[in-house]
Amino acid sequence: MSPRVVSGDWPTLLPAPGAAVEGYVLVDLSEADGRRLDAYAGVAENLYERLLVAIELDGREETGWTYRATEHAARRYGAPR
């Protein structure tokens, strides 16, 4: 099943210097878990891309993966707001 936007706004991160977002951190994921998350996010359909970003976890700076909508998705569904 392909992910799809039914109507209304859709979630993504937009670059903004100095900005931050809150979210959940999943730890100890396997490669298979990563592939399942990619499938859920629509990576193969070029809707989202997985990016390595700096995160703060328990007061420490770490790196982690997140998903961001692609230009393809913006052209297909409209620019995120």
C-alpha positions in Angstrom: 0.0 0.0 0.0 1.4 3.4 -1.0 1.2 6.3 1.5 -1.0 9.1 0.3 -2.3 12.4 1.4 -6.1 12.4 1.6 -6.7 16.1 2.2 -5.5 19.1 4.2 -2.0 19.8 5.5 0.7 17.1 5.7 3.6 16.9 8.0 7.2 17.7 7.2 10.2 19.5 8.5 11.3 22.8 6.9 14.8 24.1 7.2 15.2 27.1 9.5 18.5 28.2 11.0 18.4 27.8 14.8 15.0 26.2 14.9 14.1 23.0 16.8 11.3 20.5 16.8 10.3 18.0 19.5 9.6 14.4 18.8 10.2 10.8 19.8 13.5 9.0 19.5 13.4 5.3 18.6 16.5 3.4 19.7 18.1 0.1 18.9 16.4 -0.3 15.5 17.5 -3.0 13.1 18.1 -2.5 9.4 14.8 -4.3 8.8 13.1 -1.7 11.1 14.6 1.1 9.1 13.3 -0.5 5.8 9.8 -0.7 7.3 9.9 2.9 8.4 11.2 3.9 5.0 8.3 2.0 3.4 5.8 3.7 5.8 7.2 7.1 5.0 7.0 6.7 1.2 10.8 6.8 0.6 10.5 4.5 -2.5 7.7 6.7 -3.9 10.0 9.8 -3.4 7.5 11.4 -1.0 9.9 11.6 2.0 13.7 11.3 2.3 15.6 10.1 5.4 18.1 12.5 6.7 20.8 12.3 9.4 20.4 15.3 11.8 21.8 16.6 15.1 19.5 15.8 18.0 19.6 16.5 21.7 19.0 13.5 23.8 19.1 13.6 27.6 21.2 16.8 27.4 23.7 15.3 25.0 24.1 16.1 21.3 23.7 13.0 19.2 22.8 12.2 15.6 19.6 10.6 14.5 17.5 10.0 11.4 14.4 11.9 10.5 12.2 12.1 7.5 11.5 15.3 5.4 9.1 15.7 2.5 10.8 15.9 -0.9 10.3 18.5 -3.7 8.4 15.8 -5.6 5.9 15.6 -2.8 5.5 19.3 -2.7 4.8 19.5 -6.4 2.4 16.6 -6.1 0.5 17.7 -3.0 1.3 21.4 -2.7 3.8 23.1 -0.6 3.6 22.3 3.2 2.3 25.1 5.4 
